[in-house]
Amino acid sequence: MFHDRATIHVEAGRGGHGGLSFRREKYVPRGGPDGGDGGRGGDVVLLADPALRDLSSLRRVKRLAAGKGGPGRGSRKHGADGDTVEVRVPVGTQLLDPGGGLVADLASAGARYVAARGGAGGRGNARFATPTRQTPRFAETGLPGEEADLVLHLKLVVDAALAGLPNAGKSSLLRRISNAKPKVADYPFTTLEPVLGTVDGPDERQLTVADVPGLIEGAADGAGLGHEFLAHLERARLLVHVLDASEPELEERFRTIDRELAAYGAGLVERPQIVVLNKIDLLEAPQELVLADARIARVVATSCATGEGIDALKLALFELCPVEADEPEEQPLPEFLEYHPKPRRGPRYRILRTDGGYRVVGTPPPPDELEEALRKIGIKRGAEVEVAGEALEWQ
């Protein structure tokens, strides 16, 4: 089953704690501090993989967590960085926040997005040694990694997409021109999910063509099956508008779908089109469709039963989908660039690990937040916590 929606919670790894250690060697009874820094927490990364077709691999995944950084050790040995989790998603996947705002758009193969960054490792006590403080008996704990709830939406990236009313013969047409094997039957809404096919052409070129469920009037407002799948037409370079030539009032049927494309927006109504008059084998004499519309690049009459017009359609697809899309014109560079960096809020406090427990330095957070932070670093019952000069025992 095709899945173009998924929701996941991503959690980067916490940084490792800094080492609290002193040199202990023969003939060196009072060695100095030698605790190393903790390792950085692992990231959660999303990668666009052209081999994937939908988000079905993430349907049962609710949480993705990266590895924690390793703790610093004696002899100034740094902890290992946490393992990064790499999640592969189909090309065309959009990442949205819970409010629907666009976070990232992985529209090209190999596109990479760090969804959550790992926390920094804590500094070991060797980093706090100074001429006046030669034996620091504390080290930093690692910072927590970023967390986020993400909604994944897939919008197929294809060369051409078949659009039309139900039972216009789109699935049969895709079977004829490509290697796809969609379900074909003589009733509306046979296709319930998008189907991709690859069309072989001259010079070993290939095109990707998508067949989406049939649209009905009101699809842009949620009627029928078209509301969920209109998004898959957005990134098609060419629309193939399929009409059942055996039905009357071809121009009105064309306008019905055209109105839905305009109502949906996203530039669909301006997209170039091939109009396919399908099922001409059911007619004694072929119908003529005259449309004064600059968007219509070609009108092709086809029959999936006899194969008439199929080669002409394939030829038109390769002619109207060039090897490389037109590149946008380069804009002249301004004389200077204004850069407004986003303010980075550092931690208002840090938790230091001491011989007897923990010490909170900086502006202490609210009690609930501090309690949660101490739980996450693994505090144990009976440990001493020093906050604002007051020593407390953890219960």
N, C-alpha and C positions, 0 to 999 in steps of 0.2 A: 504494500500500500504506500502511496506517495505521501510524504509528510513535508510541509513547507513551513511549519511553525514548531518552535521549541522554547522552553523557558528553563534557564539554569541559574544556579547560584555559584559564583566563582569566588575562591578564597586563596589568596597567595600565601606562601609560607612565612612563618615568623622567623626573624633573624635569630641566630644562635647567641647564647649568653657569652659575655666576655669571661675569660679565665681569671680566677682568683688564686694565684699561686706564687710561691717564693722559691728561690733557688735552694736546693738542699744537696750540697755536695761535700765530700770529704775535705776537711781543712777549710771549708767555707761555712762556718757556723751561722752566720747572719747574712745569708745571700739576699740580694735585692728582689723586687717583684719581677716575675717573668711570665705572667698570664697573657696569652695571646687573645686576639679579637675573635669574636664569633663570626660564623659564616653568614652570608646574605641568604634570606629566604628565597625559595624558587618562585618564578612567575607563572601565571596562567596565560598561555598564548593561543590565539585562534589563527589558523592558517587556511587559506583558500586552496582547495585541492580539486583540480579539474577532473579527477577520476570519480568524484562523488556526484550523485545526482539529486539527492534530497537529504533531509535532516533526520531520517529514520533512526540513525545510530545514536541520536541524542534524545529520543523520545522517552527512554527509561532512565536517563541520567538527570538527576536533580541537583547534584552538587559536585563540583570539581575543585579539588584542593591540591595545591603544590606542596613540595617537601619543605620541611623546616631546615634552617641552617644549623650546622654542627657547632657545639660549644668550643670556645677557645681553650687551649690546654697549656701546660707548663712549657718552659723553654721557648716561650713566645710563639708557639705553634698556633696558627690560625685554624678555625673550624672550617669544614667543607661547606660550600654553598649548597643550598637545598635543590632538589631536583625540580626542573621546570616541567610543567604539564603542557603538552602541545596537543591541541584539539583541532582535528581537520574537519572543515565544513565545505560545502559546495561553493563554487564560484557564484557570486551574486547574492551571498548571504549578507543581510543587514543586521546590525546589532542596535537594539533600542533599549532605552532605560524603561523602568516600569511606567513612567508617565507618557511614553510614546515618543520621546525625543531621540533623534538619530545620534548614536554614539560612534559608529564606524560602518563603512560600506566596503565589503571585500568583493569588489567588482571585477578583479583581474586575477588570473592564476598566479599563485605565489604571494598574494597580498597577505600581510602579517599584521596582527594587532595584539598588543599586550593588554589583555582585559583586566588584569590585576597584577600589580608589582609587589615583589617580595619585600619584607621588612629588612631594614639594615641590621647588621649584627652589632651586638654590644661591644664596647671597648674593654679590653682586659686591663687588669690593674697596672701592668707595666706602662700603659699609656698615661697614667695619672701621676707617675713619679716626677717629683721636682726637687730642686736643691733643698727646699725647706720641708718637703713631704716625701721622705725617702722610702717609706714603707706603707703605701696606701693599702688599706685592708678592705677595699671595695672594688667592684667592677660593674659595668653596665649590663643590664638585661637586654636582650634583643627586642627590636620593635616589631609590632604585629604587621602582617601583610595586609594589603588592601582587600576589601570584600565588595561585591556588587551583585545585584540581581539583574540579569540580562534576558531580554526577549529576542529571539532569533527569528527573522523573517527571510524566507528565500524568494528572490525574484530571479527567475531563470534568465541566463545570458545566452541568447540564441541569435542566429543570423536572421531567421524568418519564423513567424508564428502564424498558424492557421486560425482564422476567426470566422464566425458565421453563426447562423441559427441552428438549433438542434436538427439532426438528421439531414444536414446538407451534404454529407458524404466526406467530412474532413478526415475521419479515421481511415476510410478506404483510400483516400488520396495519399495520406502519409504512408500507408502500406505500399502503394504503387511506386512512390518516388524515393523511398528510403529503405533502410534495413529494419525499421520498427515493425512490431507485430501487435498493434492495438486491437482491442476487441471491436468487432464489427457486427452489427445487427440492425434489423429493419424496424427500429423504434427509437424515439427521442431519448436523449441523455444516456446513450450507451457508454460514452466516455465520462467517467466520474472524476478523473484526475489527469493532470498533464502527462503527455507521453512525448519522449524525445526520440528523434530519428536522425540518422546521418545520411546525407545525400552525396553520392560519389559523382564527381564531375571530371572535366578534362584536366590534364596536367597534374593528376593526382590530387586535385583540390577536393575539399570536403566542406559541406555546409551542415549546420545543425538546425533542424526544423522542429518546432514544438506544436503539438495538437492540444488545445485546451478545451474544456467542456463547452458545449454550445451556449450561446448567450440568448437571452430573451429580453423583451422590452421591460425596462426597470432594473436590469442587472446591476447598473451602477449604484442603485439604491438598495441592493441586497436581494433582489428577486432572483429566483432560480439558483443555478450553480455558479453564475458568472461573477458574483461579487468577490468571492475569495480568489478567483483565478485571473481577474483582469490585470492584477499586478504582474503576472507573468508575461504580459504583452509589452510592458514598459520598456524593456531593454532589447526588444527585437529591432533589428535594423530595418526590417521590411515586414509588412503585414500582408498576408495572403487571405483575401476576403473571398470565402467560398460560398457560392449561391447554388441552390438546386434549380437547374435550368428547366426542369419539368413543372415547376410551380409557377402560377401566374404572378403578375405584378412584381417583376424582378426589381425594378427601381425602388419601389416602396420597401421591399425586403432589405435592399442595400441600405436605404436611409434609416431603417430601424436600428441596425447595428451601428451605423455611423453616429446616430444620436447618443447611443450608449457610450461610445468611445469619447465623444465630446463631453458628456456628463461626468465621466470618470476623471478626465483631465490627464495630467502627467505627460502632455504632449502627444497623446495617442492620435488625436484627430488630425495632427499635421504630418503623421508618419506616411512615407510613400507606400503605395499599395499595388498589389497585383489582384485583379478581380478574376476569379475562376468560375466559369459557368460549367458546373459539373452535371453529370448524368445526362449528357446529350444523347446517349443511346436510347433514351426513353422518348425521344421526340422524332416526329416524322421530318420536320424541318427545323433547323436550329433557330432559336430566338436571337434577336439582336438587342444589345444593351448599349445605349448611347448615353454616356455620362460626361458632361462638360466639367471636368474636375481635374485640376493640375496635379493632384496627388496621385492619380491613377496612372501608373507607368505602363501598364500592359493589361489587356483583356484576353484571356485564354479560355477556349472551350475544351473540356476534357470529358473522357469517359473512363472510369476505373474498370468497367466490365470489358471493354474492347481495347483499352490502351490508347485510344485516340487522344492526341493532344498532350500526352504525358511528357514526351521528349521536348516539346515546345515549352512546357512549363518548367522543366528542369533547366533548359537553356536560359530561360528568362530569369530564373533564380540566380544563376551564376553571373549573368550580365548585370543584374541590379544589386548584387552584393559583392562589391569589389574586394580585392584581396586585403586591402587596408582601408579602414575608414578614413574619411577626410580629416586631416589634422586641423585643429583650430588655429586661426591666425595668431601669430605671436604679437603680444601687446608690448609697446615700448616700455622700458623700465623707467620708473620715476627718478627724479634727481636724487631723492633720498627716501629711505623707508622709515616709517614710524613703527616702532616696536613697543607694544604695551604688554609686558610680561604679566602673567597672572600671579598674584601674591601667593607665596608658598608658606603655609602655616606650619611652623615647626612644632614639635611637641611642647606643650606647656610645662611638662614635667618629665622627669626620667626616674626610673626605678633602678637603684643600685643594689647589687648583691653584696652583703657584708659577711663577716665571720659568723655573726649570730642570727642573721636573717636578711632584712631588706631595709633600705632607706629611700624615702621619696624626696627628691630635690626639685626645686622650682615651685610653681603654683599648684598645690594639691587639687585634684579634680573632685567633683562631688563624691560622696561616700560610695554610692552604687557603682559609679564608673571605676573608682579605685579598686573596689572589691572584685569587679569583673576582671580588671587588668591583672590583679594578683593571682586570681584563679588560673588565668590563661598561662602565666609563667610557671605554674606548678608549685605554688606555695603549699606548705604542709602545716598541719595543726601544731601549735606550740611555737611557731616561728615568730621572731620579734620583728615588728614593723615600726620604723621610726618616721613619723609624719610631723612636720612643723615643730621639731624639737621634742616631741612627745613619743615615748616608746609604748607600743601596744603589742599585745600578744594575740596572734591569730587563733581564732576558735573554730 
